[in-house]
């Protein structure tokens, strides 16, 4: 899973990104993604969720879409911070 996020963070930006920064962001995003997935699964599987029916399903999907986009943006911001603040700039940039 982290390799997909690493490729997203390496290929999509217009600015050059180092593989080390992209892989660190991919790992953070993958771990955060899995934590959210487990939490949502525990919420959906609980007995209280079934009382809401189709509206509850819609809310769960909307919640997952919001969380997934926030996680990907968090990972992208993490890669940017690593690139600008933590890693020293080289002459080839």
N, C-alpha and C positions, 0 to 999 in steps of 0.2 A: 504494500500500500504506500509506503513512504517513497518508493521509486517513482510512482506516478506523480506525487506532489513535487518531488525533486525535479522531474522533467518539466512540470508546469512552471516552476520557479526559475528554471534555467532557460527555457526556450521562449516563453511569452514576453518577458520584459524587453523594452527597446534598449536599455542600458546593458552593458556586459555584466554578467554575474558569474562569480567563480563557483566551481562545482562544490567546493567546501561549504560555501555559504548556502547554496541551494540545497545541499543534502542536510545541513543543520535545520533549515526551515522545513524541509520535507519531513524530517523526523519529528519535530515539534508538532507539525500539523497532523501527522498520522497518529501520534499519541493522543492529542486532543480530540481528534475525530473518533477514535476508539472509545475514549471515556464518554463522550457525548452519546455515542451509539449504545453503549451499555446502559447509561442512565435512561435514555428514551425507551429502550427495550423493557427495562424494569417498570417504567411508568405505563407502557402500553399493556404489558402482561398482567398488571395488577387488576384486581376484581372491580375496583371503582371505575376504571376506564370503560368497561363494557356498558355501563349505564347510559353513556352519552350517545351511543350508536354511531350513525354516519357523521354527525357533527363532531364527535370526538375523533373520528378518523381524519376528518378534514383538518382539525386543529393540530393533530399529531404530525401530519404531513407539512403543514405550514410551519410548525415549530421546528421540524427537522430542516426544512429549506432555509429558514432564518439562521439556525445554528451552523449549518454547513457553510453558508456564505460567510458568516462571521469568522469561522475557523480558517478558511482559506485566506481571507483578508488579514487575519492575525499572522499567519505564516508568511505572507508576502511582506508585511510590515517588519517582521522579524528579520527576514533576509535583507531588507533595505537597511535596517539599523546595523546589522553585521557588516554590510558592505561599506557604509559611510563612517560609522563611529568606531567600530572595534578593529577592523582590519586596516593596516596602514596602506595608503595609496602608493601605487608603484608608478614608475616612469612611463610604462607602456600604455597607461590610460590616457 
